[in-house]
Amino acid sequence: MDFPVETVIPQKTLFRPGALTALIPECLEFGPRGILVHGPSLEKNGQKDLLSKTVPSDASVRYFRRKSGEPELSEIGDLIRAGREFKADWIAGIGGGSVLDLAKAAAGLFNAKEKPVYYQEGGELKEPGIPFIAVPTTAGSGSEATVNAVIINPEKKAKLSIRDKTFMARKVILDPDLLRKAPPAVLRFSAMDALVQAYESFISKNATWFSETFALKAVELLAHHLPPGLESRAEEHLSSLLLGSYFSGIAFNASRLGVIHGIAHPLGALYHEPHGLICSVCLPASIKINRRVMGRKYDVMTYVVKKDFLEKTEELLSLLKIESPFRGKPLIEKEKIIAETLRSGSTAANPKPITREDVEFILEEIFK
């Protein structure tokens, strides 16, 4: 039977407009004290006040507002220290992928004896953490449905995952209303990232019918609902984008990804461009590299998006006005980018074995 040897998915998922109000009651099942990690939008949109009203008198919730940008190793330590001082029973994250990855890593490493860098470099985690609860506000990274957290090591200029099956969210809150006020750039970059994840998972050499089922549905939902969702912010489209992102996370958590994510991490660490933007502009080059080995899967994706798949992705990039941020810029640390891409676990799952020439082709396509 073509099924993953081990499958880890969130224990409970709530999906409905307005589900945010259920967050605190759901978290309190794990204990009366918790930390809620968030970005600036929680306060701007009035959601912090809304959540505070749902905290009963016999419980205590502390808020941890993270800085902008992608999470770094030191920030995990800051959050763990804050949680230990508070004697937190759980950690929830409400935000985009950076917020969720930070909250996930801190919850998972809450009782760890070593520093976070030890686990990022492959050290074994022996001490169980505390429950992690995820509320995505973008559609998105799929982080709410994965066991890895992507963290930057600024000293090494490296962007790597910390992963453990115990990191999986205990509960996920999917509230399409949270996407309504997302800035247009955030929504289009994050949704394209989810589409890339779904595509890479679907064609991954580790794919099974389990991951393919979720990945293909994610491709369909994201390809059809992204442009109208960005324009109208109608509930139907936002719900589809949120589900598409969630399904992409379930899919690639079981199959891993491909060369796009292999190259996106070193590019992100060196150029500090949004992850979703980098993945978006690498997509056409990846399709060209993998076209011959996809076989029938290319035809299946073409069928669900109702257009030649490469043409559809190029059409989406045009409609969303997404252009390469690298065009006209000098290519720095080329050998470092190539080396990190080739040894990436994501690249290892690419259906075509990736060569130095393949990485150079992608770089030429996005820098020309």
N, C-alpha and C positions, 0 to 999 in steps of 0.2 A: 504493500500500500504506500502510495507516494504522499507521505505525511511527515512533518518535521519530527525528529527524534524527541525534541522537547519544545513545548509551546508555552510561552508566558504572555498572558494578556491581562489587562486591568480586571480587578475583581468585580467592580461595579461601575456602570456608566449611566449617567443621567443625561438625557438629550431632550431639551425642550426650550422654547423661548422663556426667559425669566428664571431659568434654573439656578442662576447665581445666588438667589436668596436661600437656596438649600445648602449652600456650601458649609457654613458654620455648623448647622445641625448635623450634617453628614460627618464632618471632622470630629465633632465631640464624641462620636462613638468610640474614638481611639483614646479619649482622655480629655480632661477639662482645660488643659493648657497647650496652646499651640502658637506657632509663628506663621504669619502670612507674608510671603515674599511677593513684592510687586514692583512695578515701575511707576513713573510719574502719572500715567494716564488714569490710574485708579482714583487718584484724588481729583484730577481735572474733570473727570466725567461724573463725579459725585458717588461713585460706587463704594468708596471707603466708608462714607457715612451710612450708606444703605446696609453694608455688611455689619457695621458696628451695632446697628439696631437689632441685629439677629443674635447677638451674644447674650446668653442668659446671665443672671447675677452670680451664679455659682461657677462660672467659667471665666477664663482670662485669655485674651488673644493679643499678641504683640505684633506690630507691623514692622517689616524690614524693607525699607525702600532701597532698591539697588541703584547703582550708578548706571548711566547709559553705556551702550556698547556691549560687546560680548564678554561673558564672565571669565575672570582669571582665577588662577589657583588661590591667590591670597584672599579673594572674596569668599571662597568656600570656607576657609579658616575663620574669617570674620563672622560668618553666619553660624557656623557650628559653635563658636564661643558664645555668641548671643543666645543661642538655643540652650546651651548647657547652663548658663547663668540663670536663665528663665525657667529651667527644668521643664522644657517643652516635651509634650507627649507625641507631637506630630508636627510636620511642616507642610504647608500648602503653598503652591505657587500659582499666581494668577497673572498671566501676561503672555508674551511671545516666547519663542524658543529659548532665548537667553535666560529669561526669568525661570522658566520651567527647568532648564538644565541645571541652573544654580541651586534651586530648591531641591531637586532630585539628588544631586551630588551631596549636598549637605545632609539631607535626611539619610541617605544610604551610608555615609561615612560618619554619622553622628557619634558612634561609639568606637570608631576605628582607632587603633593604637599608633598608626603611622601617619605621616603628613600626606595630604592629597596627592602630591607629586609621586609618591611611592606607588600608588594605585594607578595613576595615569601611565606610569612606565611599566605596568604589567604585574605589579605586586598582588598577591592573593589577599582578598578580604575575608577575614575569619569572624569578625564581630558583626552581628546583625544590627542594622540601624533602626530608625523609627519610621512610622508610616509617612508616605508621601502622597499628597492629593494634588491633582492637576486641573487647572482651569485655563485652557488656551483662549487667548483673545485675538489670535490671528489664525488664518487657515493657510498653511502653517507648516511648522517644523515636524509635526507628528510626534513631538517629544512626549506627549501625554500617553503614548502607547508603546514606548521603547524602554530598553534597559540601559541605555547609554546616555551620558551627558558630555557634550562637547565643550571643552574648556581650553583657554589659551594659557600657555606657559610663556610669559613675556621674555624671560631670560633666554630661552632657546628660540624665540620667535616661531613657536610651533603651536599648532591647534590640533589637539588630540582628544580622544574619547577616554572617559573613565566608565567602565561598564561592569555590571554584575546583575545577575537575574533578580536579586533582592531589591534592585532599584525600581522595579516596575511599580507604577502608581497603584495604590490600593483602590482609589476611586477617581473617576474622571467626571467633570461637569462640562457638558457641551451646551453652551447657551449662544445661539446665533445672534441674539441681540447685542452681544459684546463686540461683534464685528462691525456693527452699524456705524460706529464713530472712528473706526480705524483709518488712519491717514491713507490716501490712495496709493502712495508709494509702498507703504508697508503691506497693504492688502495684495497688490499685484506681485511684489517680489516674493512674499511668503507663499502665495498660492501657486506661483510658478515653481517654487522650491518643492512644494508638495507634488506637483505634476512630475517634476524630475525624479523625485523619490519613487513615485508610482511606476514610472517608466523603467527606472533602473532595477527596481524590485521584480517587475514582470519579466524582464529579460535576463535576470541574474542567473548565473550557472548553479546557484543554490536553490533556485525556485522550485516550489512544489505546487500542487493544485491549491493548497491552502493559501499560500502567499499570492499565487497568481489570481485567485478569485478576488481577494481584497484589492490587489494592485490594479487589476483591469477595471473594476468598478470605480476606483479612485481616478484613473485616467479619464473615464467617461464623465464623471461628475465635474471634475476640475476643468476639463477642456470645454464643456458646454456652458458652465455657469460662471466662469471667471469674468469674461467681458460684461455680460449683463449685470452680474452681481456688483461689479465695480461701479457701474453707471447708476443703477437704480437702488441698490442696497435693499432690495425686496427680500422678505423672509424666505421665500422659496429658494432663491439663489444663495443667500448666505448660509442657509441650512445645508445645502448641497455642498458648498465649499468646505464647511466645517467637517461634514462627514467624509468628504473626499480626503481631507488632510488626515483625519483620524484613521481611515482605512489604509492610507499610505504608510502610516506609522506601524500599524499592525503587520502590514505586508513586509516592509523592509526589516522589521525587528526579527522576522523569521528567515529572511533570505539574504540580508546585507544588501549593499547598493552596487556601485560601479565606478568607473573611472572619473565621472564628473565630480563625485564627492571626494575621490582620491586627490584630485587636483585643486578642488575648491578650498580645502583646508590650508595648504601652504599659501595659496594666493590670498586668502582672507587674512592670514597672519601677517603677511608682508605688505599688503596694500590697504587693508582696513576698509574694504568695500563690503556692503551688505551680502551676507551669505546667499540669500535668494537671488540677488542680482547676478552674482558670479555663476551660480548653477544655471540660471536662465540662459546666459549668453554662451555657455559651453554645450548646451543641449544639441543644437544642430550638428556640431562637429562630432559629438558622440554618436549620433544616429548614423552619420556617414561612416564612421569607423566600424560600427557594429552591424551595419545593414546586412552584410552577407551571412552573418552567423545567426541572425534573428530567425530566419526561416519563416514559418507560418505566423509567428508571433507579430511580425510587422504587419501582416495582412489583417490580423485580428484587431490590432490597435487602429489601423486605418478604418476598419469597419465601425468601431465604436465611436470614433471622432468624426465619421462621415466625410473624410477627406484623406488624401495621401498623408500619412503621419508626419513626414518631414515638412511637407507644405503647410500642414495645420500648425505645427510648432512655430514655423517662421511667420505664419499669419498672426498667431497670438502675440509674438514678440513685436510685430509691427503695430497691431491694434493697441497694445499696451504701452507703446512707445518706449520699449526697453532696448537700449543700445549698450554696446560694450564699454565699460568704464576704463578699459585698458587701451583703447584705440589711441594711437599717437604717443603713448607713454613708453619710456624705456623699460625693457625687460630686465629686472634686477634678480640677482641670485638664481639664475636659470638652472644651474646644476643642482642647487638645493631643492628647487621646485620639482625637477624631474626625479631626483632620488626619493623624495618624500612621497611623490605620487606612485612610484613603482613599488614601494614597500608598504603602501596603505592596504589595510584589510578590505576597504571598499573596492579598491582596484582589483584585488585578488578575486573578487566575486564577479567581475566583468565577464560576460560570456566569451568575448574574444581575448585571448592572452595579450595584455598590453605591453608594448615595446617602447623603447626610448623614442622611436620615430613617431609612434602614435601620440605621445605626450607633446612632442615638438609640433605635430600637426595641429593639435588643439590650441597651443600657444600662438602659433602663426595665425590661426583663424580669429582669435579674440584680440590680438594685438595689432593686426594689420589695419 
